[in-house]
Amino acid sequence: MTVFLRNVWYMVAWSHELNDQTLSRRIAGNPTAFFRKQDGSVAALLDRCPHRFAPLSRGERDGDTLVCPYHGLQFDAGGACVRNPFSDRIPAGTKIPAWACEERDGMVWMWGGDPAAADLGAIPDFSAVRDQPGRKVLRGYTHVRAPYEFCTDNLLDLSHIEYVHKGTFGGEGVIFAGQHSVIDEGATLHSNWWMPNVPAPVPTRPPFAEGQLTDHWLDMRWNAPASMQLDLGATLPGRPREEGFNIGGQAHIVTPETATTCHYFTCNARHNDVDNTELDAILTAMFAQAFDGEDKPLIEASYANLDGRDFWDAKPVSLGIDQGGTRARRKIEAMLKAEAADG
């Protein structure tokens, strides 16, 4: 049986996905029903009635409760059954799991363990992609038929852009002129590329002209289980980053659905030309092609190619540039062992 981390925050939805309807999404193996309470906060319950296991998300809302669509048992935001339409007695065993939720930076997060132990300080900072005046944020979602760690491998090893993303924003050789580093800060990993004196890459044109020499950076930050933020930009050779062009930040957040599938949330924030809807359409199409048309098929095919074997048992070869993903996998394994030891 697959074990998922408990004491971490999982991104479960974009804020705009939760309105007056109940959202059903499987998170770390658990079918989960998410809904906004009357005060605007988010509740999360196991999406499974304990009577005959019907999805509560298919039922009606009654204030801050969910009504089972099968036999009408009613559950509050804490998972307690508060009404049995067939009796004044609430049957034993009707309480269902509920999880703590927090909303930040346009994202909904769920604590995977005991709600009383939820650590708000452990929510990763994604203020760089938060809605605010003068910033345009384009958000996306895709479902991936591979374990979430495979997406982490992909994102912490951006050398793949030279081959995978030839049709969008890669394949121009800048990575081969770069220097890669991994910085381990305990709870946070950084997998960074610094590419000095290279022709301006596609994402930085404009303001830089095609062929113009720049110092280019790609900095990826990781927090468990798979919350990543990419900072990318370019500046004139030898000049400070602050004088250059920063794209604005990207979020790449991967949440396990099951042992073999995951949710992949993406967004891109920019500061330039924020009212240009034509540019929105161009960027949305490019990101969809990059993530859905280029990354996803290869990630899914690579996982399928293991034919069910364990990742480590297959003896993956190391190229050095992939150490970010390797370290992230090892950190997850250590955290799982620590949680198992704590019971």
C-alpha positions in Angstrom: 0.0 0.0 0.0 1.4 3.4 -1.0 2.1 5.8 1.9 1.8 9.5 1.4 3.2 12.2 3.6 0.8 13.4 6.3 2.5 16.4 7.8 2.7 18.6 4.7 0.5 21.0 2.8 -1.0 19.8 -0.5 -2.3 22.2 -3.0 -5.7 21.0 -3.9 -7.3 23.7 -6.1 -7.1 27.2 -7.4 -9.2 29.6 -5.3 -11.5 30.3 -8.3 -12.4 26.6 -8.6 -14.3 26.8 -5.3 -17.6 28.7 -5.6 -21.1 27.6 -4.5 -20.5 24.0 -5.8 -18.8 21.1 -4.1 -15.5 20.1 -5.7 -14.5 16.4 -5.6 -10.8 15.7 -6.0 -8.7 12.7 -4.9 -5.7 13.9 -2.8 -3.0 11.6 -1.6 -5.2 8.5 -2.1 -8.3 10.0 -0.5 -11.4 11.1 -2.4 -12.1 14.5 -0.9 -15.0 16.9 -1.1 -14.1 20.6 -0.9 -16.6 23.4 -0.3 -16.8 27.0 0.8 -18.5 27.6 4.1 -20.8 30.5 4.5 -17.9 32.6 6.0 -15.9 32.0 2.9 -13.4 29.6 4.4 -12.8 26.1 2.8 -13.8 22.8 4.3 -12.5 19.4 3.3 -14.2 16.1 4.1 -13.7 12.5 3.0 -15.9 12.2 -0.1 -17.4 8.9 1.1 -20.5 8.4 3.2 -19.8 5.8 5.8 -23.2 4.1 5.3 -23.0 2.8 1.7 -20.0 4.9 0.5 -21.8 7.3 -1.8 -19.8 10.4 -2.8 -21.0 13.3 -0.6 -20.0 15.7 -3.4 -23.0 14.5 -5.4 -25.4 15.5 -2.7 -26.9 18.9 -1.8 -25.5 21.7 0.4 -27.4 22.7 3.5 -25.6 25.7 5.0 -22.2 24.5 6.1 -23.2 20.8 5.8 -23.2 18.2 3.0 -26.2 15.9 2.6 -25.5 12.4 1.3 -27.4 11.9 -2.1 -28.1 8.2 -1.2 -29.9 8.2 2.2 -29.7 11.8 3.4 -27.2 11.6 6.2 -25.9 15.1 6.9 -22.3 16.0 7.8 -20.8 19.2 9.1 -17.5 20.7 8.2 -15.7 18.8 10.9 -16.9 15.4 9.6 -19.6 14.7 12.2 -22.9 13.3 11.2 -25.5 15.9 12.5 -28.7 14.5 11.0 -30.2 11.0 10.3 -33.5 11.5 8.5 -34.7 8.0 9.6 -34.1 8.4 13.4 -33.3 10.9 16.1 -30.3 8.7 16.8 -27.0 9.3 15.1 -25.5 5.8 14.4 -22.0 5.0 15.8 -19.2 5.1 13.3 -20.6 7.9 11.2 -17.9 10.5 11.8 -15.7 10.9 8.7 -12.2 12.4 8.3 -11.9 16.1 7.8 -8.8 18.1 6.9 -7.6 21.6 7.7 -7.5 24.0 4.7 -5.9 27.4 4.2 -6.2 29.8 1.3 -3.2 31.8 0.2 -1.9 33.4 -3.0 -4.9 32.3 -5.0 -4.4 28.7 -4.0 -6.2 26.3 -1.6 -4.0 24.1 0.6 -4.9 21.1 2.6 -2.9 19.7 5.6 -2.5 16.0 5.1 -2.5 15.0 8.7 -4.2 15.8 12.0 -5.9 19.2 11.6 -4.8 20.1 15.1 -1.2 19.8 14.1 -1.5 21.9 10.9 1.5 24.3 10.7 0.5 27.4 8.9 4.1 28.5 8.8 5.0 25.5 6.5 2.8 26.7 3.6 5.3 27.6 0.8 5.5 31.2 -0.2 4.0 31.9 -3.6 3.4 35.6 -3.2 5.3 36.1 -6.5 2.3 34.7 -8.4 -0.4 36.3 -6.3 -3.0 38.5 -8.0 -2.2 42.2 -7.4 -2.4 45.5 -9.4 0.1 45.6 -12.3 0.5 41.8 -12.4 -1.3 39.3 -14.7 -1.5 35.7 -13.6 -2.4 32.9 -16.0 -3.3 29.6 -14.3 -3.6 26.1 -15.6 -4.1 22.5 -14.5 -3.3 19.2 -16.1 -3.8 15.6 -14.9 -0.7 13.3 -15.3 -0.8 9.5 -15.4 2.5 9.1 -13.5 3.6 9.4 -9.8 4.1 12.9 -8.7 7.9 12.3 -8.2 8.3 11.9 -11.9 7.1 15.5 -12.4 9.5 16.6 -9.6 12.3 15.0 -11.5 11.3 16.8 -14.6 11.1 20.2 -13.0 14.3 20.0 -10.9 16.3 19.0 -14.0 15.6 21.8 -16.5 18.3 20.6 -18.8 15.5 18.7 -20.6 14.4 22.0 -22.2 17.1 21.6 -24.9 15.3 18.5 -26.2 11.7 18.4 -24.9 10.9 22.0 -25.5 12.3 22.6 -29.0 8.8 23.6 -30.2 8.3 26.3 -27.5 11.0 27.9 -25.5 14.0 25.6 -25.6 16.5 23.9 -27.9 18.8 26.8 -28.5 21.8 25.5 -26.7 21.9 27.9 -23.8 21.8 25.1 -21.1 25.1 23.7 -22.5 26.8 27.0 -21.8 25.4 27.0 -18.2 26.5 26.1 -14.7 24.1 24.0 -12.6 24.0 24.0 -8.8 21.8 22.5 -6.1 21.5 24.3 -2.8 20.1 22.3 0.2 18.5 24.3 2.9 16.9 21.4 4.7 13.2 21.9 4.1 13.9 23.7 0.8 15.9 22.7 -2.2 17.1 25.0 -5.0 18.1 23.7 -8.4 19.6 26.6 -10.3 21.0 27.2 -13.7 23.2 30.2 -14.5 24.0 30.8 -18.2 26.3 33.8 -18.8 26.8 35.4 -22.1 24.2 33.5 -24.1 21.8 34.7 -26.8 18.6 35.9 -25.3 16.3 32.9 -24.8 12.7 32.9 -26.1 11.0 33.9 -22.8 13.1 37.1 -22.6 12.3 38.3 -26.2 11.2 41.0 -26.0 12.6 43.1 -24.3 15.8 41.6 -25.5 16.3 41.1 -29.2 16.9 37.7 -30.8 20.6 37.0 -30.8 21.4 39.7 -28.2 23.8 38.4 -25.6 22.6 38.1 -22.0 23.2 36.5 -18.7 20.3 34.1 -18.2 19.1 32.4 -15.1 16.6 29.6 -14.2 16.2 29.2 -10.5 13.8 26.4 -9.2 12.8 26.2 -5.6 11.3 23.0 -4.1 9.4 22.2 -0.9 7.9 18.9 0.0 6.0 17.1 -1.3 6.3 18.9 -4.7 5.7 22.6 -4.5 8.0 24.4 -6.9 8.5 28.0 -8.0 10.6 29.0 -11.0 12.3 32.4 -11.2 13.7 33.1 -14.7 15.1 36.1 -16.4 18.0 37.7 -18.2 20.2 40.8 -17.9 22.9 42.3 -20.0 26.2 40.5 -19.6 27.9 41.3 -16.3 25.1 43.5 -15.0 23.1 42.8 -11.8 19.8 40.8 -12.1 17.9 43.8 -10.8 18.8 45.7 -13.9 17.5 43.0 -16.2 14.2 41.4 -17.1 12.5 39.1 -14.7 9.6 37.1 -16.3 7.6 37.4 -13.1 7.7 33.9 -11.6 6.1 30.6 -12.3 4.4 28.1 -10.0 4.7 24.4 -10.7 2.9 22.5 -7.9 2.3 18.8 -8.1 -0.1 16.9 -5.8 -0.3 13.1 -5.7 -3.7 11.8 -6.6 -3.0 8.1 -6.4 0.2 6.0 -6.4 0.3 6.3 -10.2 -1.4 9.7 -11.0 -1.1 13.3 -9.9 -2.5 16.8 -10.3 -0.2 19.4 -11.9 -1.1 23.0 -11.2 0.8 25.7 -13.1 0.7 29.4 -13.3 2.8 32.2 -14.8 2.8 35.8 -13.6 4.0 38.7 -15.6 4.3 42.5 -15.1 4.5 43.6 -18.8 1.6 44.5 -21.0 -0.9 43.1 -18.5 -4.0 44.3 -20.3 -3.0 42.6 -23.6 -5.5 39.8 -24.1 -3.9 38.8 -27.3 -0.6 38.2 -25.4 -2.6 36.2 -22.8 -3.9 33.9 -25.6 -0.4 33.5 -27.1 1.2 32.6 -23.7 -1.7 30.3 -22.7 -1.2 28.4 -25.9 2.6 28.2 -25.5 2.3 26.9 -21.9 -0.3 24.4 -22.9 1.9 23.1 -25.6 5.0 23.0 -23.3 3.3 21.3 -20.4 0.5 19.2 -22.0 2.1 18.6 -25.4 5.7 18.2 -24.6 6.4 17.4 -20.9 3.4 15.3 -20.0 3.5 12.7 -22.8 7.2 12.0 -22.1 6.7 11.8 -18.4 3.8 9.4 -18.8 5.7 7.3 -21.3 8.8 7.2 -19.1 6.8 5.9 -16.2 4.9 3.4 -18.3 8.2 2.1 -19.6 9.1 0.9 -16.1 6.4 -1.8 -16.5 5.5 -1.5 -12.8 9.1 -1.7 -11.4 10.2 0.4 -8.5 12.2 3.5 -9.6 15.3 2.7 -7.6 15.2 -1.0 -8.4 15.4 0.0 -12.1 18.8 1.5 -11.3 18.5 5.0 -12.9 21.7 6.4 -14.2 22.9 9.7 -12.8 24.1 12.5 -15.1 24.9 15.0 -12.3 22.5 17.6 -13.6 19.6 15.5 -12.2 20.7 15.6 -8.6 17.9 18.0 -7.7 15.3 15.4 -8.3 17.4 12.7 -6.6 17.7 14.8 -3.5 14.0 15.6 -3.4 13.2 11.8 -3.7 15.6 11.1 -0.8 14.1 13.8 1.3 10.6 12.5 0.8 11.8 9.0 1.8 13.4 10.3 4.9 10.2 12.2 5.9 8.1 9.1 5.3 10.4 7.1 7.6 10.2 9.8 10.3 6.4 9.9 10.2 6.3 6.1 10.3 8.6 6.1 13.4 6.3 8.7 15.1 3.3 6.5 14.5 
